[in-house]
Amino acid sequence: MKVVLQNLTKKFPGRGKKNAGEVTAVSDLTFEIPDGELVGLLGPSGCGKSTALNLISGLLKPTAGRIFFGEDDITDLPPENRGVGLVFQNYALYPHLTVKQNILFPLQNLKGKDKLSRAVMLSKTNEAARLVQIDELMDRKPGELSGGQQQRVAIARALVKMPGVLLLDEPLSNLDARLRLQTREEIRRIQRETGITTVFVTHDQEEAMSISDRIVVMKEGVVQQIGKPQAVYDDPANLFVARFLGTPPINVFAGQCRGGRLYLGEDAVLGVSGIADQEVYVGVRPEGFVLCETGSLSCEFGSVEVMGRDISVVSRHGASLNPTVRSIISAENRVDAKDGTVRFSLKPQKVFLFRKETEERLYGEITE
């Protein structure tokens, strides 16, 4: 099921004297989710991603704009008639019902021509349970399950009616790190097996990038960039996107383009062409550093953090806007900082320039 959002806007009335004006949670949201894709809505808390999900589900009514499922305008359709499956952050399972009864519940509420026989309902319930691999837990109640198992029950309940669109609102935030990794892999497997168009809301960029066909990065209700995860990471549209994606986060410096060279403080680190002389923000991905005794960037050495196959060199630089500069290099390198400094050369493809005034991306040729 293709999902199309056209100029979708949601405003909430202000509350109290101090906040009397309207609050715009989502502003002019326009994009298309192709049939069968998993799209991640990504951004910090308060960026409007959950509001967008609730508009798609019908739990909220838009102030302006339209929503289409396929060719059908469903903007004014109630939630129960939209054919969506919704998984909440807190699972919202019925504690007094067994796993089987929780999954069965949506089918029992079908009325009229959609009503199913008992045999068909049980067959669909068992099929959904097998899909999320909880068919051995059918007689347990939610209180007897782990967090990951409860999450699978919630997904099975959303899938049992085979919805046209599956909506997941921060579905992994209540799980520990190891279980989060396992469950997100399961979500991706289930989505691929069913082919259901899926919208996945998260503030965790690693989650979104690992399982999404494409991501929608949002800030203050406005879409900042849409694209395949790796493409957005490699080609951020602005400083916000560059900073939001990546672990460890991107290193940001105050720099200058001058006479065809890029300067970080007094260090002329790279060549630039096609960009006028000006002050800029410079983003350098942690993996964009090459340890080199004759490197053009000189930093004050801090420490080395062992990460296994890689090491993280922590240093400082006068032009850095971050408290420290983090450089990820191979563990095969030997860091020699006897004089208190460490030198790097930079990989041009891992360096991004942004306008100082607007923080929008500046495009030009960057060379060693």
C-alpha positions in Angstrom: 0.0 0.0 0.0 1.5 3.3 -1.1 1.1 6.1 1.4 1.2 9.8 0.2 1.2 12.8 2.5 0.4 16.1 0.9 1.1 19.4 2.7 0.2 17.8 6.0 0.0 20.3 8.9 -1.0 19.9 12.5 -1.5 22.8 14.9 -2.4 22.5 18.5 -4.0 25.4 20.4 -1.9 27.2 22.9 -2.3 26.7 26.6 -2.3 29.4 29.3 -1.3 33.0 29.1 2.4 32.4 28.5 1.7 30.0 25.5 -1.4 31.5 24.0 -0.4 31.1 20.4 -0.9 27.9 18.3 1.8 25.3 18.4 2.7 23.8 15.0 3.7 20.2 15.6 3.9 19.2 11.9 4.4 21.8 9.1 3.7 21.2 5.4 4.8 17.5 5.5 4.9 16.2 1.9 6.4 12.9 0.9 5.6 9.5 -0.5 6.1 6.1 1.0 6.4 3.5 -1.8 4.4 0.2 -1.5 6.2 -2.4 0.6 8.9 -0.1 2.0 10.0 0.4 5.6 10.4 4.1 6.2 11.9 5.5 9.4 10.7 8.9 10.8 13.7 10.1 12.7 14.4 13.1 14.8 14.9 14.4 18.4 12.0 14.5 20.9 9.4 17.1 20.0 10.3 17.1 16.2 6.7 15.9 15.2 7.5 12.4 14.2 4.9 10.7 16.5 2.3 13.4 15.6 2.9 12.5 11.9 2.3 8.8 12.7 -0.9 9.6 14.6 -2.1 11.6 11.6 -1.5 8.6 9.3 -3.3 6.3 11.8 -6.3 8.7 12.2 -5.8 9.2 15.9 -5.3 12.9 15.1 -7.0 15.0 12.5 -4.8 17.3 10.4 -5.3 21.0 10.4 -4.5 21.1 6.7 -3.3 18.7 4.0 -4.4 15.3 2.7 -3.4 11.6 3.3 -3.7 9.0 0.6 -3.5 5.2 0.9 -2.9 4.1 -2.7 -5.3 6.3 -4.7 -7.8 6.7 -1.9 -8.1 9.9 0.1 -8.4 8.6 3.7 -7.9 12.0 5.5 -11.4 12.0 7.0 -11.7 8.2 7.5 -11.9 7.0 11.2 -8.9 4.9 12.4 -10.8 1.6 12.4 -11.6 1.9 8.7 -8.1 2.8 7.5 -6.7 -0.8 7.6 -3.7 0.1 9.7 -1.9 -1.8 12.4 -0.5 0.3 15.2 2.2 -0.8 17.8 2.7 1.5 20.7 5.8 2.2 22.8 4.3 0.7 25.9 2.8 -2.3 24.0 -0.7 -1.7 25.4 -1.4 -5.4 26.0 -4.4 -6.5 28.0 -2.9 -8.0 31.2 -5.9 -10.3 32.0 -5.8 -11.9 28.6 -3.4 -14.6 27.4 -1.1 -14.1 24.4 -3.6 -15.9 22.2 -6.5 -13.8 23.4 -4.5 -10.6 22.9 -3.7 -11.5 19.3 -7.3 -12.7 18.7 -8.9 -9.6 20.1 -8.9 -7.4 16.9 -10.4 -10.2 14.9 -13.2 -10.6 17.4 -14.2 -7.0 16.9 -14.8 -7.3 13.2 -18.4 -6.7 12.3 -20.8 -7.3 9.3 -19.2 -8.6 6.1 -15.8 -8.6 7.7 -16.7 -10.9 10.5 -14.8 -14.2 10.5 -15.6 -17.7 11.7 -14.0 -19.0 14.9 -11.8 -21.4 12.9 -10.5 -18.7 10.5 -9.8 -16.4 13.5 -7.8 -19.1 15.3 -5.9 -19.9 12.1 -4.9 -16.2 11.6 -3.9 -15.9 15.2 -1.7 -18.9 15.0 -0.2 -17.7 11.8 0.6 -14.3 13.3 2.2 -15.9 16.3 4.4 -18.1 14.2 5.5 -15.1 12.2 6.9 -13.4 15.3 8.0 -16.7 16.8 5.9 -16.7 19.9 3.7 -19.7 19.1 5.0 -21.6 22.2 3.8 -18.8 24.5 0.1 -18.7 23.6 -1.2 -19.6 27.0 0.9 -17.2 29.0 -0.2 -13.7 30.1 1.8 -10.6 29.5 3.1 -10.4 33.1 4.8 -13.7 32.5 6.7 -12.5 29.4 10.0 -10.6 28.9 9.9 -7.2 27.4 11.0 -8.6 24.0 8.3 -11.2 24.1 5.6 -8.6 25.0 6.8 -6.5 22.0 6.4 -9.5 19.7 2.8 -10.0 21.0 2.0 -6.4 20.2 3.4 -6.8 16.7 1.5 -10.0 16.2 -1.7 -8.3 17.3 -1.1 -5.5 14.8 -0.4 -7.9 12.0 -3.2 -10.4 12.6 -5.6 -8.5 10.3 -2.9 -8.1 7.7 -3.1 -4.3 7.6 -2.2 -2.4 4.5 0.0 -0.2 6.6 2.0 -1.0 9.8 2.8 1.9 12.2 5.4 1.5 14.9 5.8 4.2 17.5 9.2 4.0 19.3 8.7 0.2 19.6 12.1 -0.6 21.0 12.7 2.2 23.5 11.7 0.0 26.5 14.1 -2.8 25.7 17.7 -3.2 26.8 20.5 -2.7 24.3 21.0 -6.4 23.3 17.3 -7.1 23.1 16.8 -3.9 21.0 19.3 -5.1 18.5 17.6 -8.5 18.3 14.1 -7.1 18.1 14.9 -4.6 15.3 16.3 -7.4 13.2 13.1 -9.3 13.8 11.0 -6.3 12.8 13.0 -6.1 9.5 12.5 -9.8 8.9 8.8 -9.7 9.5 8.4 -6.6 7.3 10.2 -8.3 4.4 8.3 -11.5 4.8 4.9 -9.7 4.8 5.7 -6.9 2.4 3.6 -4.5 4.5 4.3 -0.8 4.0 5.7 0.2 7.4 6.4 3.5 9.2 8.9 3.2 12.0 9.2 6.2 14.5 12.4 6.5 16.5 14.8 9.1 17.9 17.6 6.5 17.7 19.5 7.1 14.4 21.3 3.8 14.6 17.9 2.0 14.7 16.5 3.9 11.8 19.6 3.6 9.6 19.9 -0.2 10.3 16.5 -1.3 9.2 14.9 1.4 7.0 14.7 1.5 3.2 14.7 5.2 3.6 14.7 7.7 6.4 12.9 11.0 6.9 14.9 13.3 9.2 12.7 15.9 11.0 13.3 19.0 13.1 10.6 21.1 14.7 7.9 19.6 12.6 9.7 20.2 9.3 11.4 17.6 7.1 15.1 18.3 6.8 16.0 15.5 4.4 14.7 12.2 2.9 16.7 9.5 1.4 18.4 6.1 1.7 20.1 5.9 5.1 23.7 5.6 3.7 23.0 8.4 1.2 21.8 10.8 3.8 24.8 10.0 6.1 27.2 10.5 3.2 25.6 13.6 1.8 23.8 15.6 4.6 21.7 18.5 3.4 22.5 20.7 6.4 24.4 20.8 9.7 21.5 19.5 11.7 21.3 16.3 9.7 25.1 15.9 9.7 25.1 16.2 13.5 22.1 14.0 14.1 23.4 11.0 12.1 26.5 9.1 13.2 28.0 7.5 16.3 30.3 9.0 17.5 28.8 12.2 16.3 30.4 14.3 13.6 33.2 16.7 14.6 32.3 20.3 13.9 34.9 23.1 13.5 34.8 26.8 12.8 36.7 27.2 9.5 37.5 29.5 6.7 37.7 29.2 2.9 40.4 31.4 1.8 42.4 31.5 -1.5 41.3 28.0 -2.5 42.3 26.4 0.8 40.2 25.3 3.8 41.6 26.5 7.2 40.8 25.2 10.6 42.4 27.8 12.8 45.9 28.2 11.4 46.0 24.8 9.8 45.4 24.7 6.0 43.9 21.2 5.8 42.4 20.8 2.3 42.0 22.4 -1.0 38.6 23.8 -2.0 37.2 25.1 -5.3 33.9 26.5 -6.3 33.3 28.1 -2.9 33.8 31.9 -2.3 36.1 33.0 0.5 34.0 33.0 3.7 33.7 31.7 7.2 32.1 28.3 7.3 31.2 25.4 9.6 33.2 22.3 8.8 32.0 18.8 9.6 34.4 15.9 9.7 33.2 12.4 10.3 35.2 10.5 13.0 36.3 8.0 10.3 37.5 10.9 8.1 40.9 11.2 10.0 44.1 9.5 8.9 46.9 9.4 11.5 49.9 10.9 9.8 53.1 12.4 11.2 53.1 15.0 8.4 49.3 15.6 8.5 48.1 19.1 8.1 45.8 19.1 11.1 47.6 19.3 14.5 45.6 18.5 17.6 46.4 18.5 21.3 46.5 14.8 22.3 44.0 13.7 25.0 43.7 9.9 25.2 43.1 6.7 23.3 40.0 4.6 23.8 40.2 1.0 22.7 37.2 -0.2 20.7 38.4 -3.6 19.5 39.2 -3.5 15.8 39.3 0.3 15.9 40.6 2.9 18.4 39.2 6.3 19.2 41.8 9.1 19.5 40.4 11.9 21.7 42.1 15.2 21.2 41.4 19.0 21.2 41.7 21.7 18.7 41.2 25.5 19.0 38.7 25.6 16.2 36.6 22.7 17.3 33.0 23.5 18.4 32.8 20.2 20.2 34.6 19.8 23.6 36.8 17.2 22.1 37.7 15.9 18.6 37.1 12.1 18.2 38.9 10.3 15.4 38.3 6.6 14.6 41.3 4.8 13.2 42.4 1.2 12.8 43.7 -0.5 16.0 46.8 -1.4 13.9 47.9 2.2 14.2 50.4 3.2 16.9 49.6 6.6 18.4 52.8 8.4 19.3 52.1 11.7 21.1 55.3 12.2 23.1 55.2 15.9 22.4 51.6 16.2 23.4 50.3 16.6 19.9 48.8 14.2 17.3 48.6 15.0 13.6 46.1 13.9 11.0 45.4 14.3 7.3 41.7 14.4 6.3 39.7 12.3 3.8 38.0 14.8 1.5 34.8 12.7 1.1 34.3 12.7 4.8 34.5 16.5 5.1 31.4 18.8 4.7 31.1 22.5 4.5 28.1 24.5 5.8 27.1 28.2 5.6 27.7 29.9 8.9 24.5 32.0 8.6 22.0 29.3 7.7 23.9 26.0 8.4 22.9 24.9 4.9 25.3 22.7 2.9 27.9 24.4 0.7 28.8 22.3 -2.4 32.2 22.6 -4.0 35.2 20.4 -4.8 37.2 19.4 -1.8 40.7 18.0 -2.5 43.8 16.9 -0.5 
